[in-house]
Each structure stands twice: as C-alpha cells, then as structure tokens.
Amino acid sequence: MNATLPIQVPPGLPIWVDPQRMSGAPCFYGTRVPVDALFGNLESGLSLDEFLNCFPDVTREQAVTVLESAHQSLFKAAA
C-alpha cells in the first residue's frame, strides 16, 4: 500500500488538494490546473501573461498570490 502524506495548504492560498483528484497534486482553487504548471511554465521562459493565456481558468490574482507566497517562504527560510 502506498502511503501519502497530506499536504497542508496555508490559509489564504487559492489552492485545493484532493488525494482522489489530479493524483493529489495541489491545484489552483476551482480548477484542475496544478500549481506546478505555473512554476514549470515560468521556468521554461513563459511570462505570467502567457501562462494565464494557456490556462484561462487561473486568475491573475491566484497566480500572483501563489508566487508571492513562494517568495515569502523562500526569504523566511533564509532568515
């Protein structure tokens, strides 16, 4: 049996996680778009606007909130 650890989503982030959907990958709330798609597309050189055009169900506010949270987490961990 494969045991998976539950993912704790910090309050206020527009993310949902359901182990029975999308293989438990964190997705933007109200969509089936994995949050990892944002980071993968940005890493590949797409702009935020290009990502949003590719995934119109994700709002700019959702994407910016996730990016800001990741930014804050990195700097908090470095402090």
TILUM-478790 format. One line per field, with one value per residue: residue number from 1; residue in one letter; y, x, z of N, C-alpha, C, O, CB in turn. Coordinates in steps of 0.2 Angstrom, whole numbers, padded with zeros to 4 digits. Each point is the difference from the previous one (the first is absolute). Glycine has a CB too. Example, Ala and Ser with C-alpha at 12.3 -4.5 7.8 and 13.67 -1.06 7.14 Angstrom:
% residues 2
k: 1,2
r: a,s
npy: -0028,0011
npx: 0066,0007
npz: 0039,-0010
capy: 0006,0006
capx: -0004,0004
capz: 0000,0001
cpy: 0006,0005
cpx: 0004,-0004
cpz: 0000,0003
opy: -0001,0006
opx: 0005,0003
opz: 0003,0001
cbpy: -0005,-0009
cbpx: -0014,0003
cbpz: 0003,-0011
//
This chain:
% residues 79
k: 1,2,3,4,5,6,7,8,9,10,11,12,13,14,15,16,17,18,19,20,21,22,23,24,25,26,27,28,29,30,31,32,33,34,35,36,37,38,39,40,41,42,43,44,45,46,47,48,49,50,51,52,53,54,55,56,57,58,59,60,61,62,63,64,65,66,67,68,69,70,71,72,73,74,75,76,77,78,79
r: m,n,a,t,l,p,i,q,v,p,p,g,l,p,i,w,v,d,p,q,r,m,s,g,a,p,c,f,y,g,t,r,v,p,v,d,a,l,f,g,n,l,e,s,g,l,s,l,d,e,f,l,n,c,f,p,d,v,t,r,e,q,a,v,t,v,l,e,s,a,h,q,s,l,f,k,a,a,a
npy: -0006,0011,0004,0013,0007,0005,0009,0007,0008,0010,0001,0005,-0012,0004,-0017,-0009,-0011,-0009,-0012,0001,0010,-0004,-0017,0009,0012,0010,0001,0015,-0002,-0009,-0013,-0015,0013,-0012,0014,-0008,0010,0012,-0007,-0005,0014,0007,-0011,0004,0017,0002,0016,-0004,0001,-0015,-0005,0007,-0007,-0015,0003,0010,-0008,0011,0013,0007,-0005,-0015,0006,0010,-0011,-0009,0011,0004,-0015,-0001,0014,-0004,-0014,0007,0009,-0011,-0009,0013,0003
npx: 0004,0008,0001,-0005,0008,-0017,0008,0000,-0009,0009,-0015,-0001,0002,-0012,0003,-0013,0010,-0012,0013,-0011,0010,0014,0004,-0008,0002,-0002,-0013,0003,-0011,-0008,0010,0000,0012,0010,0001,0008,-0008,0008,0014,-0001,-0002,0012,0010,-0003,0005,-0016,0001,-0007,-0005,0004,-0007,-0013,0000,0000,-0013,-0014,-0001,0012,-0009,0013,-0005,0006,0014,0002,-0003,0011,0011,-0002,0003,0014,0005,-0003,0007,0014,0001,-0004,0013,0010,-0005
npz: 0000,-0010,0017,-0010,0013,0000,-0011,0015,-0013,0011,0004,-0015,-0011,-0011,0007,-0002,0006,-0007,0006,-0012,-0009,-0008,0006,0013,-0012,0012,-0011,0000,0013,-0012,-0007,-0002,0003,0008,0008,-0012,-0011,0007,0000,-0015,-0006,0008,-0005,-0015,0002,0006,0003,0013,-0015,-0003,0013,-0005,-0015,0006,0010,-0008,0015,0004,0005,-0006,0015,-0002,-0004,0012,0011,-0005,0000,0015,0005,-0007,0006,0015,-0002,-0004,0012,0011,-0004,0002,0016
capy: 0006,0006,0005,0007,0005,0005,0007,0005,0007,0006,0004,0006,-0002,-0002,-0007,-0006,-0006,-0006,-0006,-0004,0004,0003,-0004,0003,0006,0007,0004,0006,-0001,0001,-0002,-0006,0002,-0001,0006,-0001,0003,0007,0000,-0004,0005,0005,-0002,-0001,0006,0003,0006,-0002,0001,-0006,-0006,0001,-0001,-0007,-0003,0005,-0001,0003,0008,0003,0001,-0006,-0001,0004,-0002,-0006,0002,0004,-0004,-0004,0005,0001,-0006,-0001,0005,-0002,-0005,0002,0005
capx: -0004,0004,-0003,0001,-0001,-0004,0003,-0003,0000,-0001,-0007,0000,0002,-0005,0003,-0004,0003,-0005,0004,-0004,-0001,0006,0005,0002,0004,-0003,-0003,-0003,-0007,-0005,0003,0004,0007,0005,0004,0007,0000,0002,0007,0003,0000,0004,0007,0001,0001,-0006,-0001,-0006,-0006,-0001,-0003,-0007,-0003,0000,-0004,-0005,-0003,0004,-0001,0007,0001,0003,0007,0004,0000,0005,0006,0002,0000,0007,0006,0000,0003,0007,0003,-0001,0005,0007,0002
capz: 0000,-0001,0005,-0002,0005,-0002,-0001,0004,-0004,0004,-0001,-0005,-0006,-0004,-0002,0003,-0001,0001,-0002,-0005,-0007,-0002,0003,0007,-0001,0002,-0006,0002,0003,-0005,-0006,0000,-0003,0005,0002,-0003,-0007,0000,0000,-0006,-0006,0001,-0001,-0008,-0004,-0001,0004,0004,-0005,-0004,0004,0001,-0007,-0001,0005,0002,0006,0006,0000,0001,0007,0002,-0002,0003,0007,0000,-0001,0006,0006,-0001,0002,0007,0003,-0002,0004,0007,0001,0000,0006
cpy: 0006,0005,0007,0004,0006,0007,0005,0007,0005,0004,0006,-0001,-0003,-0007,-0005,-0006,-0006,-0006,-0004,0003,0003,-0003,0004,0007,0007,0003,0007,-0001,0001,-0003,-0007,0002,-0001,0006,-0001,0002,0007,0000,-0003,0005,0006,-0002,-0001,0006,0004,0006,-0002,0001,-0006,-0005,0001,-0001,-0008,-0003,0005,-0001,0003,0007,0003,0001,-0007,-0001,0004,-0001,-0006,0002,0005,-0005,-0004,0005,0001,-0006,-0001,0005,-0001,-0006,0002,0005,-0004
cpx: 0004,-0003,0002,-0001,-0005,0004,-0004,0000,-0001,-0006,0001,0003,-0005,0002,-0005,0004,-0005,0004,-0004,0000,0007,0006,0003,0004,-0003,-0002,-0003,-0008,-0005,0002,0003,0007,0005,0004,0007,0000,0003,0008,0003,0000,0004,0007,0002,0000,-0006,-0001,-0007,-0006,-0001,-0002,-0008,-0004,-0001,-0005,-0005,-0004,0003,-0001,0007,0001,0002,0007,0005,0001,0004,0007,0003,0001,0007,0006,0001,0003,0007,0004,-0001,0005,0007,0001,0002
cpz: 0000,0005,-0003,0006,-0002,-0001,0004,-0004,0005,-0001,-0004,-0007,-0005,-0003,0004,-0001,0002,-0003,-0005,-0007,-0002,0004,0007,-0001,0002,-0006,0002,0001,-0006,-0007,0001,-0002,0006,0001,-0003,-0007,-0001,0001,-0006,-0006,0001,-0001,-0007,-0004,-0001,0005,0004,-0005,-0004,0004,0001,-0006,-0001,0005,0002,0006,0006,-0001,0001,0008,0003,-0001,0004,0008,0001,0000,0006,0006,-0001,0002,0007,0003,-0001,0005,0008,0002,0001,0006,0006
opy: 0001,0002,0001,-0001,0002,0001,0001,0002,0001,0000,0003,0004,-0004,-0001,0001,0000,0001,-0001,-0004,-0003,0002,0003,-0001,0003,0000,0001,0001,-0004,0005,0001,-0002,-0005,0004,0004,0005,0002,0002,0004,0003,0000,0002,0004,0000,0000,0005,0000,-0005,-0004,-0002,-0004,-0005,-0002,-0002,-0006,0003,0005,0001,0003,-0004,-0001,0000,-0002,-0002,0000,0000,-0002,-0001,0002,-0001,-0002,0000,0000,-0002,-0002,0001,0000,-0003,0001,0003
opx: 0005,-0006,0006,-0004,0000,0005,-0006,0006,-0005,-0002,0006,-0001,-0005,0000,-0002,0004,-0003,0002,0004,-0003,0004,0005,0005,0002,-0006,0004,-0001,-0003,0001,-0003,0000,0004,-0001,0002,0003,0006,0003,0003,0006,0005,0003,0004,0005,0002,0000,0002,-0003,-0005,-0005,-0004,-0003,-0006,-0005,-0003,0000,-0003,-0003,0002,0005,0005,0004,0004,0005,0005,0004,0004,0006,0004,0003,0005,0005,0004,0004,0005,0005,0002,0004,0006,0001
opz: 0004,0000,-0002,0004,-0006,0004,-0001,-0002,0004,-0006,0000,-0004,0003,-0006,0006,-0005,0005,-0006,-0004,-0005,0005,0001,0002,0004,-0001,-0005,0006,-0003,-0004,-0004,0005,-0003,0005,-0005,-0002,-0002,-0004,-0004,-0002,-0004,-0005,-0003,-0002,-0006,-0003,0006,-0002,0000,-0002,-0003,-0001,0000,-0003,-0001,0006,0002,0005,-0005,0003,0003,0005,0005,0003,0003,0005,0003,0002,0004,0005,0003,0002,0005,0005,0003,0004,0005,0003,0001,0005
cbpy: -0007,-0004,-0009,-0001,-0005,-0007,-0004,-0008,-0006,0001,-0007,0002,0002,0013,0003,0006,0004,0008,0004,-0001,0001,0008,-0004,-0014,-0006,0000,-0012,0010,-0001,0009,0014,-0002,0004,-0016,-0003,-0012,-0010,0000,-0003,-0011,-0006,0001,-0006,-0011,-0010,-0011,0013,0008,0014,0008,0004,0011,0013,0006,-0011,-0003,-0011,-0013,0003,0007,0009,-0003,-0001,0009,0004,-0005,0001,0008,0000,-0006,0005,0008,-0003,-0001,0007,0004,-0005,-0002,0005
cbpx: -0014,0009,-0005,0001,0012,-0015,0010,-0003,0001,0014,-0009,0002,0016,-0003,0014,-0015,0015,-0013,0001,-0004,-0016,-0010,-0002,-0003,0011,0003,-0002,0012,0002,-0001,0002,-0014,-0004,-0002,-0009,-0004,-0013,-0014,-0007,-0009,-0014,-0012,-0007,-0008,0010,-0007,0009,0010,0007,0013,0014,0009,0010,0015,0009,0003,-0002,0006,-0017,-0006,-0013,-0016,-0009,-0008,-0015,-0013,-0008,-0011,-0016,-0011,-0008,-0013,-0015,-0008,-0006,-0015,-0012,-0006,-0009
cbpz: 0002,-0012,0012,-0016,0010,0002,-0010,0013,-0015,0007,0011,0014,0002,0003,-0008,0003,-0002,0005,0015,0014,-0003,-0005,-0013,0001,-0008,0015,-0011,-0005,0015,0011,-0009,0001,-0013,0003,0013,0010,0002,0009,0015,0009,0003,0011,0013,0008,-0002,-0011,-0006,0011,0002,-0004,0007,0009,-0001,-0003,-0002,-0014,-0010,0006,0001,-0014,-0005,-0007,-0014,-0011,-0004,-0008,-0015,-0008,-0004,-0012,-0013,-0005,-0006,-0015,-0013,-0006,-0009,-0014,-0010
//
